[in-house]
Amino acid sequence: MPSNHPHQEQYVGPIYRIIRNQDDNYPYIHWSSHRNKPLDWEKLIGMFMGEVPLDTAYTSGVDIHLVTKGRTIDVVDCQLHLLISQRARVCLESLGLPGVAFIPVKINGERWWCLDVDRYVDALDRNRSTILYFDDSDDIMEVSKYVFIRDHLADPIIFRIFEKRIPGVFVTESVKQAVLKAGLVGFWFIDYENPPKGYLVC
């Protein structure tokens, strides 16, 4: 959606992929915990992916065992999906962003949410990005360098791109600043056009 509104300036800031903290000591889901073994992970992840009909009565009763290591956090990943705390939901909802929903789950008995982003934007510049395709196909195997089309984006926005084979979530600067201002713990924002040295975009 081009930002050609006469009162709206073209967004020129960074495009971030939003992920959870990558510190080795960061809290994590204990997949093999006896408390997690009864969970139907395939069904749950299928609902997160939209591959299985969503049943919020089911998801809201799921209680995931997270090894907290004594820390209070606001985000954890669950097979590439972001699970966020109640206060993180409040922060993101306050931005009034379209295409964002929250699937209820529990973590250690407390209400959490799977961040469900269903807004896709044709924002990847295929001509200037570095893209590896499958042989004799237009199907993308890998994007190793990202260049975004700014006039397809507004700020704030939270979105996905059609080319991603995994459910990466991208945001603009205003979203990042809202998360930082709210003091949410555990979110990392990676500038996907200019990633830190040694960080492999995917």
C-alpha positions, 0 to 999 in steps of 0.5 A: 500500500503506497504511502501517497497520502498528501499529509503522510510522509514516506517512511525513511527509517529502519525496518526491524525484525522483532525477535526475542533476546538471544542470550544463552541465559534467557528463559526458554520453553522446556520442551521435554519437561513432564509438564509439557509432554502432554501438550499436543504441540503439532496441533498448537503450532498448526493453529499458530500457523493457520494450518489448523482451525483456530480453537481459542477454547483449546489454546487458552487452556494450554499451559506451557512450562517456561524455565524462567531462571528467576527472571521476569520477561515479556516475550519468548519464542515458540518454534519461531512464533512470539509468545508475549505477556499481557503487558506486551499485548497492551503496548502493541494494542495501544498502537491500533495496528491492523492485521494483529491478533492475539491467541490466548495461551498460558505460561506457568499458569499466567495468561500470555498470547501468541502474537498473530500477524496477518498483515502481509506487505509487498515490501521486499525489493527483489531487484536490490535484495540478494535472493537465492531461488530454487533451481528453475523456479521463482520459489525463494530458497533464501534471502541473504540481503534485504532491501525494503520498498519504503513507499509501500510502508507507513509508520507505525506498522507491524507486518510480514512479507510474502517471501519469508518461508518462516513467520518473521515479523517486521516493524518500523521505528515507532513500534520499537520505541513504544516497546522500549518506552513500555519497558518490555523485557526480552525484545530485540530489534534487528535492522534487517537491511543493516544487521549487526556484524556476524548476525545471519539474516534469514 
